[in-house]
């Protein structure tokens, strides 16, 4: 049996949690398991890669069972940090977490200009009446640029269109041409990713209301990456003791937060056996 199972350890929050679990010496670094990607092997965890998580449950003894396409795993604690798949693994959260298709593009800098080089051009976020945009200095692919919430497309993460369209490009190009004409050359590359949004755009990090040994993490709304190091420590703390030295009160499930009352009611109904829970 594993001490801690991390689902989503290939993502920023899960991999950070795995790192902090390893630093804490969980069972000589051998009892943290996850569905992870490159680099996580350095933590010493046992890794299960390329496995689809199909569900999970907690038995009458409090043991967590995680069902995957490669078998079942048992653990004392479970950290659920699967990004856009969290509302599928915890159906009570489906009304709270919306998954949104996001596109970022790399545009050719014209005339070999050095104006967009890293030593002259900053990372930025800017607002105008058409939305909120962000960008990065030029890299090997060009000037990286995106629009927060892009086209506002709410999607199923298992069925999202991973190809980009002329509308995707036009949405970004309008702002690039307006504000950064020196980088309005051809679109060299584009990529589709996913935002998981909460109504108030704050994170959701808490123990499962019905199963305190299960930690829920949606560190999301397009702003999670820069907080990954501290959030990994928070997840490790919650798995270890249910508490953390960091102030996460505003991230927890709370009836005062938008949309949370309905979710907490759903958890109560699940505890009473009125609706299915804890599985896909």
Number of C-alpha atoms within 10 A of each C-alpha: 13 19 19 27 30 28 25 26 28 23 18 22 31 29 27 24 29 35 24 22 28 21 15 15 12 18 14 12 19 17 21 27 25 27 24 24 16 9 9 20 13 9 18 19 23 18 21 17 15 12 14 14 21 15 18 21 17 20 9 7 7 14 17 24 20 22 19 17 11 12 12 13 16 20 21 18 25 30 26 27 26 24 24 24 19 22 20 19 20 20 20 24 19 14 15 20 24 19 25 24 21 22 25 22 24 26 25 21 23 14 9 10 10 14 14 21 16 13 9 9 14 13 11 11 14 11 11 8 5 10 12 14 19 15 20 19 18 22 12 8 15 23 26 23 25 24 22 19 20 18 14 11 13 17 16 16 19 8 7 16 13 13 10 15 11 7 10 18 17 11 16 21 23 14 19 21 13 10 11 14 14 20 26 20 18 13 19 14 15 19 12 15 14 21 23 26 24 22 15 11 16 19 23 23 23 23 23 17 15 12 16 17 24 24 22 24 25 25 25 23 23 18 15 18 13 10 14 19 17 15 24 21 23 25 30 27 19 23 25 17 10 16 16 15 9 11 9 15 11 13 17 17 21 16 13 9 15 13 18 19 15 15 19 17 13 19 22 16 15 17 15 9 10 11 13 13 19 16 15 14
